[in-house]
């Protein structure tokens, strides 16, 4: 269970956020704090493990921003999501400087709240279970997609998402098999010429690897296989 500390001096807002947290599977509000002094007691002297802090900036006679350098200097492992009406660039810049996981501007939609917490948890789990990252994996972790992935998803003229999905689903079902253009074209019932266009595009996207085989007649046969490091992208096109 993920323990969440809510820091907000408005009791009604703190209670509302507590209810939001309770509605998200795997999360629970372990405590609330109306002042930074109380928050520091819970974080640094409390018995409970705090995984995530929901921090308001505008507190009575103090700023939530003052907590961020203390967390950083102490090596505190709790992550922070700012939830505040502060929308000025300076506050946002300072918050990002200290590595907040997300920033929600009040008032916000409940869906955005859920997205912030579940998105944070997904990144946390990915980092904890994986020791090393490929660049594409890190891009997807930080930006939500690998660099150039959105561009690669734009099909050239003449290619359709529906046919691409059909081809990718067959390839996914035979991912350990090295296949030819004819085999794929016959399997999904499209012309060889059309199939070849899709295969060239998938190769250019680095989803497929091409190898050349020479038969008895000497005529080369191109065979294709999935590049394991880009298998996740193939799966996207299956959807």
Secondary structure, 3 states (H helix, E strand, C coil): CEEEEEECCCHHHHHHHHHHHHCCCCEEEEEEECCHHHHHHHHHHCCCCCCEEEECCEECCEECHHHHHHHHHHCCCCEEEEEECCCCHHHHHHHHHCCCCEEEECCCCHHHHHHHHHHHHHHHHHHHHCCCCCHHHHHHHHHCCCCCHHHHCCCCCCCCHHHHHHHHHHHHHCCCCCEEHHHHHHHHCCCHHHHHHHHHHHHHCCCEEEEEEECCCCCEEEEEEECHHHHHHHHHHCC
